[in-house]
Amino acid sequence: MIDLLLGGSPCQGFSFAGKQLNFSDPRSKLFFDYVKALEALKPKYFLLENVKMKKEYEDVITQHLGVKPIEINSALVSAQDRKRLYWTNIPNVTQPEDKKLMLKHIVEPEINKKDFDITERMKKKKPGTLAYEKAWKNVRSLNEKSKTLLTVQSISNSGATNIKYSDNKYYKPTPIEAERLQTLPDNYTEGISNSQRYKCLGNGWTVDVIAHILSFIPETHLHTVVGLFDGISCGQVALKRAGKIYNQYYASEIDEYAIWVTQKNFPHTIQLGDVTKIDWDAFLDRLDLIQNVS
């Protein structure tokens, strides 16, 4: 029996920040692989995360999953403004308590941020130009929330949040700060390049939101958990933080860097590979054999 099916199918095709291709976008079509797994595995509990989207597309997902989404902003539990929709059959989920966190609560000391200083780059932006408008639009002070963490946070990326320390000092977030924005442990993604760390974190979940939702599962002990589009396995961090114990965790992910981060932190994770190529009937047969032997 599968106790919990987790998933955050790729959101780029749904995002208001994207092209709004929605179900015609190949990445968004992966949602139906989640539906396929849900129907085959029949888990006791399920959770699907995605971005805010047009109501017509939200309704398609709701129709397939049979539950309406709960909208939760990560801003309640982190220093990041990140609105997301969560479809789940976990009962009685409420909004998390507002921790009132701002950037000043999560930034590293300036002494550690030499390589992330963008002050001169900001000064070179000429007023009236598109580059100037994009750069300054994304500046946040220490007394504000970060904008939504993106999959690319390079210094030259106009979509990245830039942090204003003073009128004369500006920094881009460090990887550790990006981890803190997602409420992950410091250095969780250490061991891969910074660009890959930002990408993995931008694709990930805000752990404390997921942990809050999972805390409403009545059972403490879960036998088998399956995570689709598992990324860096924020789900496993959330399970631990929610006080849930599980025997087996199966993950489907194709990004080699994300898989590396997962295996570094959770070496017992069983990787299933590309979700589009998984035979769920064969998976259940193998699972029954393993469980019967154990």
N, C-alpha and C positions, 0 to 999 in steps of 0.2 A: 504493500500500500504506500502511496505517495502522500505524505502529510502536508507538504507545502510546495507550491509551484510559484517561483518568483520570476519576474521579467520586466524589462524596460526596453521594449522594442525600439529600434532606431527612430529618432524623432525628427530628423532633419526635414523630412517631407511634410511634416505637420506644423513645424514651428512658424510663428508669425514673423520670426527673424529671417526665415528662409524664403523659398519661392512659392510656398503653398501649393505644391504639386499634389500633396496628400496621397490618396491610394493609387495614383498613377506613378508615384515615385517608387522605384524598386526597393528602396530601404524601408519605406512605409508598408510595403506589401508583406514584409516579414512579420507584421502583426498577425497575419493569418497562420503563420507557423506557430505562434503562441496559441492560437485558437485550436489548431490541430493537436498540439501537445496537451492542452487542457481537456479536450474531448477524449483523447486516448488514455491519459494518465488518471483522469478523474480524481484529482487530489482533494484532500479534505478541506484545505484552504488554498486560496490563490491570491496573488497580488500582481497587478500590472500598473506600471508607471508610465506616464507620457506627458508631453508639454500641453499647455493650453492651446486650443485649436478652434477652428470654426465649429459652431454647434452642430452642423450637419454631419461632420466627420466624427465628432464626439459621440453623436447618437448612433453611428454605425458600430463603434466599439462597444457602446452600452448594450446594443441589441445582441451582439455576439456573446458578450460576457454575462448578460442577465442581471447586472447590477449597475447603479448609477455611480459616477465617480465622486470622490471627495477631493475638493481643492484644498491644498495645504501650501502655504508659502514657507520656504525654508527660513525666511527672515524671522520666524518665530523661535527657531532653535539655533540660528547661526548669524553671522555677520554678513549674510548674502541674501539679496533679494532674488528669489527663485521660485516662481509659481509653477506648481505641477499638479497634474490630475492623477488620482490613485483609484483604480477599480479593484475592489476586494470583497470577498465574502466573509472576512474576519468580522465578527460581530461587534457592534457598539463602539466603533472607533470615533473618537472625539478630536477636536483640535488640540494640538500641543500647547503647553503653557508658554507664554512669551518670555524668553530669557533676556530680552532687551540688549542683545549683543551688537556692538558696533565694531568698525575696523580697528579702533584703538585697543580693543580687547584681544585682538588676534595677531596684530603685526609683530614682526621680529624687531629687535633693536636695530637702529640705523647702522650700527657698527658692522652688522652682518649683511648689509644690503648694498655694499659698494658696487657689485656687479649688476645691480638692478636699478641704478640711478639713471633716470631719464630726464633730469632737469634740463640739460643742454638741448636735448632733442625737442623738448616742449618749447623752449625759448626760440628755437629756429622755425617753429610753425608761424607762418605769416597770417596776420588777421585778415579775414575776408576770403581766405581760401578754403576749399573743401577739407583739406588735410587739417587745417586749424580747427574747423568746426567739429570734425569727428574726434579729434584728440581731446579737445576741451570738454566736449559733451560727456565723455566717459571718465572725467576726473571726479573722484570722490574724496571728501575730507575724512579725517580720522573719526569724526563724530557722525559719520554716515555709514550706511550699508554699502557693501560692494554691489555692483550690478551682477547679473547672472554670469557665473564662470563659464567661459566658452571652451571649445575643444582646442583652440589655438590662442595662446597668450604671448606671442612673441612681442618684443619691444616695438617692432614696427607695425604690429597689428592694431588697427584703429578700433577694433571691437573690444580690446582689452580694457579692464578697469585700471586706471592709473590713480595712485594714492597721493594725495596732497598732504605732506607733513607740515609745510609752512609755505609762505609765499615764494620762497626761494628753493624749496626742495620737493621733488616729485620722484616717486618710485613705482615700478611695476610690481605686482605681487610676486613673492618668491614661491618656489614650489611648496615649501612648508606652509606658507600662508594660504596657498590654494588648497592644501590638504585640510587646514583648519576651517576654511570656508565650507568645505564638504563634511566637516566634523569627523574627519579621519584622524588617526594617530599621526603625530609628527614622523616624517620619514617613511611613511607607509609605502610610498612609491619610489623610494631611493633605490638606485641601482640601474636605472635607465636614464637616457638623456633628459634634460629639462623639457625640451619640446615634446617628448613622448609623455613625460609626467603630466604636463598641462593637458595634453590631449586625453589621456586616460582619466584625469580628474574631471575634465569638462564633460566627458561622456558618463561619468559616474553618478551615484546618488548622494544626496545629503543623508548621511548615515543616521543621524538622530531622528529624522522624520520617519525613516523606515523602522528604526528600533521602536519608536513610539507606536506605530501601527501594529507591529508584531507583538508588542506587549499585551495586546488585547486578545491574543490567542489563549484560550483557557488552559491548555496543556503546557507543562514545562518541558516535557520530554517529547521530542519528535524523532521518528526513526529515519525517514528519508526525505531530503529536500532536493529539489531540482531548480537550478537557476539558469534561465535562458538569456542570451545576450548578456552574459554574466559580467563582462568587463573585468574590473579589478576586484570583483567579489565583495562589493560593499554590503551585499546581503549577508555574508557570513559575519562581517563585523557587527552588523545590526542585530543579528540573531544572538550573538554573544552579549552585546550590550543590553538586549532585552531580557537576558537571563534564560534564553532557550537553549536546551541541550539537544543535539542531533547526532545520529550515528553515522550517516552517510550524506555527502553533499556531491551531487553531480552537476557539472557546469558545462554549458555550451557557449563557446567563444571562439573567434577566429583570429583576433588580433594577437600577434606573438608577444608584444610588450605587455598587454593586459594580462595574458596568461602567465607570463613570467612573474609579474607582481603578485598575482593570486597564489602561485605555487610557492613563492618566497614566504608569504604570510600564512598560507594554509596548505602545507605540503601534502595533506591527505585528500585534497580535492581530486575528484575523478573527472577528467576532461572528456567530453563527448564529441568535440569537434563542431563542424558546421551544422547548425540547426536544420537547414534545408535538406540535409542528407541523413538525418537520423530516422531509423525505422523504430517507431515507438513500440510496436508489438514485439519486436525482437528484444528491445530494451526491457520490457516488462517480463518477458520469458526469462531472460538472464537474471533479472532482479529476483524473481520468484525462486530461481535455483539457488542464488546466493543466500537469500533469507532462509530457505528451507535447510540448507547445509549448516548455517550458523545457528 
